[in-house]
Amino acid sequence: MPEISLTDSKGRDAAIAADSVRVPVRVRWVDETGRQTNTARILKGTIDRDYAALLQTAGTPDKVAEALIAGDPELDLEATGAFLHETSRVYVNSDRQVVHAVSQVEVVRNPDGSEKLRRPKKLAIPNVSAEQPLLWSGKLLPKADVFNKFAFVSKLQLVHVNGLTYDFLFGIAQHLEQKNSLLAVGAGPKANLPLILRRGAVPYRGFLEGRTRGEEYLLLLHLSNIELKAPDPKPTPEAKQS
């Protein structure tokens, strides 16, 4: 659960907790005896027995097919079907060897999806820690305008850690609910920089939404890195001639 330092409209700041929003499961999957089923990660195959490895050994696709008919060269009976628990992501090169020094590249695309440019990816530093409070931007945006302009890719629920932060967050949620608006949340001295939650993470635009019900409150930080833009219209033949 990451910690975020937030400022309200009165200039007060507090360190609060942010938790991922989980959608409750509405469907229960059970087996034939009524027991609750659980997901499991199972090893499908090893890298030395996939198609590329078999093709390198056999030489041609026809030879691979003959080997599959004659036996099971794609199966490692000691490993296939094993349950996976603690795993880590690794990268491999074209020689199918694990690499330890990876150069990440950022691809920038045009509104129509075509590639605009490639550049080395910079590992951004988090800017939502307690030492860097997120200032109150004062930019209240109508909900309909935000929903029609940005695609939300994630959201965090801001929660209190004690009685004082409860009053703090309840006041923010009530203020935003009365305005029927979302608050644009940004980092930096002018509250206009993207939010970076973790080192090397994707920068996000933040929009804060508040709701209340009696003494209860809900404060959501919507995150977006996609702005909805219509592609430029293709020029007509008449425009090309002029």
Contacts in CASP RR format, 6 or more apart in sequence:
PFRMAT RR
TARGET T0000
AUTHOR 0000-0000-0000
METHOD contacts of the structure
MODEL  1
MPEISLTDSKGRDAAIAADSVRVPVRVRWVDETGRQTNTARILKGTIDRD
YAALLQTAGTPDKVAEALIAGDPELDLEATGAFLHETSRVYVNSDRQVVH
AVSQVEVVRNPDGSEKLRRPKKLAIPNVSAEQPLLWSGKLLPKADVFNKF
AFVSKLQLVHVNGLTYDFLFGIAQHLEQKNSLLAVGAGPKANLPLILRRG
AVPYRGFLEGRTRGEEYLLLLHLSNIELKAPDPKPTPEAKQS
1 17 0 8 1.000
1 18 0 8 1.000
1 19 0 8 1.000
2 17 0 8 1.000
2 18 0 8 1.000
2 128 0 8 1.000
2 156 0 8 1.000
2 197 0 8 1.000
2 198 0 8 1.000
3 15 0 8 1.000
3 16 0 8 1.000
3 17 0 8 1.000
3 18 0 8 1.000
3 129 0 8 1.000
3 130 0 8 1.000
4 15 0 8 1.000
4 16 0 8 1.000
4 17 0 8 1.000
4 18 0 8 1.000
4 128 0 8 1.000
4 129 0 8 1.000
4 134 0 8 1.000
4 158 0 8 1.000
4 221 0 8 1.000
5 13 0 8 1.000
5 14 0 8 1.000
5 15 0 8 1.000
5 16 0 8 1.000
5 128 0 8 1.000
5 129 0 8 1.000
5 130 0 8 1.000
5 131 0 8 1.000
5 132 0 8 1.000
5 133 0 8 1.000
5 134 0 8 1.000
6 13 0 8 1.000
6 14 0 8 1.000
6 16 0 8 1.000
6 133 0 8 1.000
6 134 0 8 1.000
6 158 0 8 1.000
6 172 0 8 1.000
7 13 0 8 1.000
7 133 0 8 1.000
7 134 0 8 1.000
7 135 0 8 1.000
7 136 0 8 1.000
8 136 0 8 1.000
8 168 0 8 1.000
8 171 0 8 1.000
8 172 0 8 1.000
8 175 0 8 1.000
9 136 0 8 1.000
9 138 0 8 1.000
9 172 0 8 1.000
9 175 0 8 1.000
11 136 0 8 1.000
12 168 0 8 1.000
13 133 0 8 1.000
14 164 0 8 1.000
14 165 0 8 1.000
14 168 0 8 1.000
15 130 0 8 1.000
15 161 0 8 1.000
15 165 0 8 1.000
16 158 0 8 1.000
16 159 0 8 1.000
16 160 0 8 1.000
16 161 0 8 1.000
16 165 0 8 1.000
16 168 0 8 1.000
16 169 0 8 1.000
17 158 0 8 1.000
17 159 0 8 1.000
17 160 0 8 1.000
17 161 0 8 1.000
18 156 0 8 1.000
18 157 0 8 1.000
18 158 0 8 1.000
18 159 0 8 1.000
18 221 0 8 1.000
19 156 0 8 1.000
19 157 0 8 1.000
19 159 0 8 1.000
20 154 0 8 1.000
20 156 0 8 1.000
20 157 0 8 1.000
21 155 0 8 1.000
21 156 0 8 1.000
21 157 0 8 1.000
21 220 0 8 1.000
28 36 0 8 1.000
29 36 0 8 1.000
29 37 0 8 1.000
30 36 0 8 1.000
30 37 0 8 1.000
31 37 0 8 1.000
40 83 0 8 1.000
41 83 0 8 1.000
41 84 0 8 1.000
41 85 0 8 1.000
41 87 0 8 1.000
42 81 0 8 1.000
42 82 0 8 1.000
42 83 0 8 1.000
42 84 0 8 1.000
43 79 0 8 1.000
43 80 0 8 1.000
43 81 0 8 1.000
43 82 0 8 1.000
43 83 0 8 1.000
43 84 0 8 1.000
44 80 0 8 1.000
44 81 0 8 1.000
45 74 0 8 1.000
45 75 0 8 1.000
45 76 0 8 1.000
45 79 0 8 1.000
45 80 0 8 1.000
45 81 0 8 1.000
46 76 0 8 1.000
46 79 0 8 1.000
46 80 0 8 1.000
47 53 0 8 1.000
47 92 0 8 1.000
47 96 0 8 1.000
48 76 0 8 1.000
49 73 0 8 1.000
49 74 0 8 1.000
49 75 0 8 1.000
49 76 0 8 1.000
50 74 0 8 1.000
51 64 0 8 1.000
51 74 0 8 1.000
52 96 0 8 1.000
53 96 0 8 1.000
54 64 0 8 1.000
54 67 0 8 1.000
54 68 0 8 1.000
54 73 0 8 1.000
54 74 0 8 1.000
55 61 0 8 1.000
55 64 0 8 1.000
57 73 0 8 1.000
58 64 0 8 1.000
58 66 0 8 1.000
58 67 0 8 1.000
67 73 0 8 1.000
68 74 0 8 1.000
90 98 0 8 1.000
91 98 0 8 1.000
91 99 0 8 1.000
91 102 0 8 1.000
92 98 0 8 1.000
92 99 0 8 1.000
93 99 0 8 1.000
103 120 0 8 1.000
104 120 0 8 1.000
104 121 0 8 1.000
105 118 0 8 1.000
105 119 0 8 1.000
105 120 0 8 1.000
105 121 0 8 1.000
106 118 0 8 1.000
106 119 0 8 1.000
106 120 0 8 1.000
106 121 0 8 1.000
106 122 0 8 1.000
107 115 0 8 1.000
107 117 0 8 1.000
107 118 0 8 1.000
108 115 0 8 1.000
108 116 0 8 1.000
108 117 0 8 1.000
108 118 0 8 1.000
108 119 0 8 1.000
109 115 0 8 1.000
109 116 0 8 1.000
110 116 0 8 1.000
110 231 0 8 1.000
111 229 0 8 1.000
111 230 0 8 1.000
111 231 0 8 1.000
111 232 0 8 1.000
112 231 0 8 1.000
112 232 0 8 1.000
123 199 0 8 1.000
123 200 0 8 1.000
124 196 0 8 1.000
124 199 0 8 1.000
124 200 0 8 1.000
124 201 0 8 1.000
124 203 0 8 1.000
125 196 0 8 1.000
125 199 0 8 1.000
126 196 0 8 1.000
126 197 0 8 1.000
126 198 0 8 1.000
126 199 0 8 1.000
126 201 0 8 1.000
127 187 0 8 1.000
127 188 0 8 1.000
127 193 0 8 1.000
127 195 0 8 1.000
127 196 0 8 1.000
128 134 0 8 1.000
128 187 0 8 1.000
128 195 0 8 1.000
128 196 0 8 1.000
128 197 0 8 1.000
132 187 0 8 1.000
132 188 0 8 1.000
134 185 0 8 1.000
134 186 0 8 1.000
134 187 0 8 1.000
134 191 0 8 1.000
134 195 0 8 1.000
135 186 0 8 1.000
135 188 0 8 1.000
135 189 0 8 1.000
135 190 0 8 1.000
135 191 0 8 1.000
136 183 0 8 1.000
136 191 0 8 1.000
137 183 0 8 1.000
137 184 0 8 1.000
137 185 0 8 1.000
137 186 0 8 1.000
137 191 0 8 1.000
137 192 0 8 1.000
138 183 0 8 1.000
138 184 0 8 1.000
138 191 0 8 1.000
139 183 0 8 1.000
139 184 0 8 1.000
139 191 0 8 1.000
140 176 0 8 1.000
140 179 0 8 1.000
140 181 0 8 1.000
140 182 0 8 1.000
140 183 0 8 1.000
140 184 0 8 1.000
141 181 0 8 1.000
141 182 0 8 1.000
141 183 0 8 1.000
141 184 0 8 1.000
141 207 0 8 1.000
142 180 0 8 1.000
142 181 0 8 1.000
142 182 0 8 1.000
143 180 0 8 1.000
143 181 0 8 1.000
143 182 0 8 1.000
143 209 0 8 1.000
146 182 0 8 1.000
146 207 0 8 1.000
146 222 0 8 1.000
148 228 0 8 1.000
149 227 0 8 1.000
149 228 0 8 1.000
150 205 0 8 1.000
150 207 0 8 1.000
150 224 0 8 1.000
150 226 0 8 1.000
150 227 0 8 1.000
150 228 0 8 1.000
151 224 0 8 1.000
151 226 0 8 1.000
151 227 0 8 1.000
151 228 0 8 1.000
152 207 0 8 1.000
152 222 0 8 1.000
152 223 0 8 1.000
152 224 0 8 1.000
153 204 0 8 1.000
153 223 0 8 1.000
153 224 0 8 1.000
153 225 0 8 1.000
153 226 0 8 1.000
154 204 0 8 1.000
154 223 0 8 1.000
155 220 0 8 1.000
155 221 0 8 1.000
155 222 0 8 1.000
155 223 0 8 1.000
156 220 0 8 1.000
156 221 0 8 1.000
156 223 0 8 1.000
157 218 0 8 1.000
157 219 0 8 1.000
157 220 0 8 1.000
157 221 0 8 1.000
158 169 0 8 1.000
158 208 0 8 1.000
158 219 0 8 1.000
158 220 0 8 1.000
158 221 0 8 1.000
159 169 0 8 1.000
159 219 0 8 1.000
160 166 0 8 1.000
160 168 0 8 1.000
160 169 0 8 1.000
169 217 0 8 1.000
169 219 0 8 1.000
170 212 0 8 1.000
170 215 0 8 1.000
170 217 0 8 1.000
171 217 0 8 1.000
172 208 0 8 1.000
172 210 0 8 1.000
172 219 0 8 1.000
173 210 0 8 1.000
173 211 0 8 1.000
173 212 0 8 1.000
173 217 0 8 1.000
173 218 0 8 1.000
173 219 0 8 1.000
174 210 0 8 1.000
174 212 0 8 1.000
174 217 0 8 1.000
176 182 0 8 1.000
176 183 0 8 1.000
176 208 0 8 1.000
176 209 0 8 1.000
176 210 0 8 1.000
177 210 0 8 1.000
177 211 0 8 1.000
177 212 0 8 1.000
182 207 0 8 1.000
182 208 0 8 1.000
182 209 0 8 1.000
182 222 0 8 1.000
183 207 0 8 1.000
183 208 0 8 1.000
184 191 0 8 1.000
184 205 0 8 1.000
184 206 0 8 1.000
184 207 0 8 1.000
185 191 0 8 1.000
185 195 0 8 1.000
185 206 0 8 1.000
185 207 0 8 1.000
185 208 0 8 1.000
185 221 0 8 1.000
186 192 0 8 1.000
186 193 0 8 1.000
186 194 0 8 1.000
186 195 0 8 1.000
186 205 0 8 1.000
186 206 0 8 1.000
187 193 0 8 1.000
187 194 0 8 1.000
187 195 0 8 1.000
187 196 0 8 1.000
194 203 0 8 1.000
194 204 0 8 1.000
194 205 0 8 1.000
194 225 0 8 1.000
195 203 0 8 1.000
195 204 0 8 1.000
195 205 0 8 1.000
195 206 0 8 1.000
195 223 0 8 1.000
196 203 0 8 1.000
196 204 0 8 1.000
197 204 0 8 1.000
202 225 0 8 1.000
203 225 0 8 1.000
204 223 0 8 1.000
204 224 0 8 1.000
204 225 0 8 1.000
205 223 0 8 1.000
205 224 0 8 1.000
205 225 0 8 1.000
205 227 0 8 1.000
206 221 0 8 1.000
206 222 0 8 1.000
206 223 0 8 1.000
206 224 0 8 1.000
207 221 0 8 1.000
207 222 0 8 1.000
207 224 0 8 1.000
208 219 0 8 1.000
208 220 0 8 1.000
208 221 0 8 1.000
208 222 0 8 1.000
209 219 0 8 1.000
209 220 0 8 1.000
209 221 0 8 1.000
209 222 0 8 1.000
210 217 0 8 1.000
210 218 0 8 1.000
210 219 0 8 1.000
210 220 0 8 1.000
211 217 0 8 1.000
211 218 0 8 1.000
211 219 0 8 1.000
212 218 0 8 1.000
END
